[in-house]
Amino acid sequence: MNKRNSQLNKGEKKEEKKNHNNASIKLAVPQTEISSFFFLQIVHFLSIFFSCTVSITIPAILVVLHVWIRSQSEYCRLSQVLNARRPEPDLLLVIIWVDPETRK
């Protein structure tokens, strides 16, 4: 029984190998050329992708940093101006409105 199972398994493996060999023959292009072609395509795509992202990303980062630094410096300058102009409350002035009709 075990011999039959092992023979059947060997037979199945041989059929799988035959199918695999037939598939490689149908390609008619060596596997190394296909893999190198796809590798070159991937490298080409990545080089284009990174060149585009770098050419777009670096100026965008610089613009964002420039705007942020300017806003921070303007905020500091504005707060200094407001603090210099704002008088400290030494005297509390309270205005009471008295209606002339109620005084009568």
C-alpha positions as CSV (number, residue, x, y, z in Angstrom):
1,M,0.0,0.0,0.0
2,N,2.8,2.4,0.9
3,K,4.7,1.4,-2.2
4,R,1.7,2.2,-4.4
5,N,1.2,5.6,-2.6
6,S,4.9,6.4,-3.1
7,Q,4.7,5.4,-6.7
8,L,1.6,7.5,-7.3
9,N,3.3,10.4,-5.6
10,K,6.3,10.0,-7.8
11,G,4.1,9.8,-10.8
12,E,2.3,13.0,-9.8
13,K,5.5,14.7,-9.3
14,K,6.7,13.7,-12.7
15,E,3.5,15.0,-14.3
16,E,4.0,18.3,-12.5
17,K,7.5,18.5,-13.8
18,K,6.4,17.8,-17.3
19,N,3.7,20.4,-17.1
20,H,6.2,22.9,-15.7
21,N,8.7,22.0,-18.5
22,N,6.0,22.4,-21.1
23,A,5.1,25.8,-19.8
24,S,8.7,27.0,-19.9
25,I,9.1,25.7,-23.5
26,K,5.9,27.6,-24.5
27,L,7.5,30.8,-23.3
28,A,10.3,30.6,-25.8
29,V,12.2,33.2,-23.9
30,P,14.8,32.2,-21.2
31,Q,13.7,32.9,-17.7
32,T,16.8,35.0,-17.0
33,E,15.9,37.4,-19.8
34,I,12.3,37.8,-18.5
35,S,13.4,38.4,-14.9
36,S,16.1,40.9,-16.0
37,F,13.6,42.7,-18.2
38,F,11.2,43.1,-15.2
39,F,14.0,44.1,-12.9
40,L,15.0,46.8,-15.4
41,Q,11.4,48.0,-15.7
42,I,11.1,48.2,-11.9
43,V,14.4,50.1,-11.6
44,H,13.3,52.4,-14.3
45,F,9.9,53.1,-12.7
46,L,11.5,53.6,-9.3
47,S,14.1,56.1,-10.7
48,I,11.3,58.1,-12.4
49,F,9.1,57.9,-9.3
50,F,11.9,59.1,-7.0
51,S,13.1,61.8,-9.3
52,C,9.6,63.2,-9.6
53,T,8.9,63.0,-5.9
54,V,12.2,64.5,-5.0
55,S,11.8,67.3,-7.5
56,I,8.3,68.0,-6.1
57,T,8.9,67.2,-2.5
58,I,12.0,69.3,-1.7
59,P,10.6,72.6,-3.0
60,A,7.3,71.9,-1.3
61,I,9.1,71.3,2.0
62,L,11.2,74.5,1.5
63,V,8.1,76.5,0.8
64,V,6.3,75.1,3.9
65,L,9.4,75.8,6.1
66,H,9.7,79.4,4.7
67,V,6.0,80.1,5.4
68,W,6.2,78.6,8.9
69,I,9.4,80.6,9.8
70,R,7.9,83.8,8.5
71,S,4.6,83.3,10.4
72,Q,6.6,82.5,13.5
73,S,8.8,85.6,13.2
74,E,5.7,87.8,12.4
75,Y,3.9,86.3,15.4
76,C,6.9,87.2,17.6
77,R,7.1,90.6,16.2
78,L,3.4,91.3,16.5
79,S,3.3,90.0,20.1
80,Q,6.3,92.3,20.9
81,V,4.5,95.3,19.4
82,L,1.3,94.5,21.2
83,N,3.0,94.1,24.5
84,A,4.9,97.4,24.0
85,R,1.7,99.3,23.1
86,R,-0.5,97.8,25.7
87,P,-0.4,99.9,28.9
88,E,-0.4,98.1,32.1
89,P,-3.7,98.6,34.0
90,D,-2.7,100.9,36.8
91,L,-6.2,102.4,37.3
92,L,-9.5,100.7,36.8
93,L,-12.0,103.1,35.3
94,V,-15.6,102.3,35.9
95,I,-18.3,104.2,34.0
96,I,-21.7,104.2,35.5
97,W,-24.5,105.4,33.2
98,V,-27.3,107.2,35.0
99,D,-30.4,107.7,33.0
100,P,-31.5,111.3,33.3
101,E,-35.2,110.3,33.7
102,T,-34.4,108.1,36.7
103,R,-32.8,111.1,38.5
104,K,-36.0,113.1,38.5
